Amino acid sequence: MPELTIQQAFELATRLARSGRLAEAEQLFGQIIARRPRSAEARYNLARVLADKGDAGGAVASYRESLKLRPDFCEAMSNLGDLLRMRGELPEAIELLRRSVALRPGFVEAHYNLGLALSDSGQTDEAAEQMRKVLALSPASADAWNQMGNLLREQNQPDQAIAAYRKALELRPQFPEARWHLSLTLLLEGNFPEGWQAYEARREMRAIWRDPGLAQPPWDGTPLGGRTIVLWAEQGLGDTIQFIRYVPQVKSLGGQVIVVSQPELHKLLAGQHWIERVLSFGEEVWPAEFQCPLLSLPKILRTTLQTVPNATPYLRADPGLAARWKSRMSPDRLNVGLVWSTKPAVPGSGKRSIGLHAMAPLAGVPGVRFWSLQKGEAAREAQAPPAGMDLVDCSAEFADFADTAALIANLDLVIACDTAVAHLAGAMGVRTWLALPLAAPWRWMRKRDDSPWYPTARLFRQTRAGDWTVPMETMARELDGSA
């Protein structure tokens, strides 16, 4: 690099990075560091390039080297803190970001990143304080208004959250994340017409939209006249169970329906007489004229709070599988299924999961036999249940949701956190008690102990974020009266 000065090389490397030529920028910043090994700025810029390339480990190492050379480098602290946040290393991320804002109180980006990290760690109130500081310093930040809306929703202030999202969209009309979050809050409040329309913003969000690449044109709700439509699952298992209820409505418009679902649900759905054909992703799809994701059906079919199709059961267990469990039930006891944890990879799982030992108040109710419906890593907790809990561990006997449904069909009650099994029990018309966090997902709405989606469900809500004491003790009292 003898023909370029250090300044010229810096400028060229920066231009390369901005134009997306990351490999060349990385190489050039590496050459600069070889000539100026004590340049904190060169290591900082190299870290940014590595982060953009997806090399999080390399970026973290380069930011750390930058801070060794210049301990008061606020930009490096902020960027490293945010990168550590995304890697789930929250304590160190928060420490770095606190140092950054302490050194430079007006540093908007560091306040914003600190707000994100505090939010991720469950410190919602302090996160909101940080986001208010961002908005005081930069009131035209659409990103900050969007995050402020998220925090207000977590604080159970939906009206203020809606106002914040609308402000974000006023500042940046093409902002799918804000429109998506607005939709969730509108649906939470029961504003279904506007909520379903805004819910379509998910199609523009890479983080959640998984387009299967079907060739058929999208369906707009016009009568099908004998033509075939592919309805496909786009999100979680619980979403598929909740929205598969719309298949009969689609069929009533004169269509033949093919359902493409997750493998875990294939056998269960294929056993329902009202679904002609069930495929898993990757299988060859029959010729069809239209396609539609399941979660767009409420918008297309103009579902309001008053017209939710909530007749249950709409899912039924295989009679042969169910019969195998019947002989194992305890006729002299109340047979109650338990689910205490969601999948760790599911967004918000930490807030929705209870943990088996938080269900200890249920153990004191006489005349109850509990049946574990829990799958995954958390199923191991059934090996050491709370003292006095008569719990049968069934996890090894469940291959898929058809097996889970077979056990549920024989139970008197299912007690669950917000997970797919709760949807399954509700869809089967089984009495279901659902334990919900303080800021529950939109589908459970607010200030209700019932559900417009599942008539046999009762909702037991936290009164304080993260504390399951009140819901569990309330359930225990109610269960004692039923046993």
Secondary structure, DSSP 4 states (H G I P E B T S, - for coil): -TTS-HHHHHHHHHHHHHTT-HHHHHHHHHHHHHH-TT-HHHHHHHHHHHHHHT-HHHHHHHHHHHHHH-TT-HHHHHHHHHHHHHTT-HHHHHHHHHHHHHH-TT-HHHHHHHHHHHHHTT-HHHHHHHHHHHHHH-TT-HHHHHHHHHHHHHTT-HHHHHHHHHHHHHH-SS-HHHHHHHHHHHHHTT-HHHHHHHHGGGGG-TTT-------SPBP-S---TT-EEEEE--S-HHHHHHHGGGHHHHHHTT-EEEEEE-HHHHHHHHT-TT-SEEEETTSPPPP-SEEEEGGGHHHHTT--TT-----S--S---HHHHHHHHTTS-TTSEEEEEE----TTSTTHHHH---GGGGHHHHT-TTEEEEE---SGGGGGGGSPPTT--EEE-GGG-SSHHHHHHHHTT-SEEEEESSHHHHHHHHTT--EEEEE-SS--GGG-SS-SS-SS-TTEEEEE-SBTTB-HHHHHHHHHHHHHH-
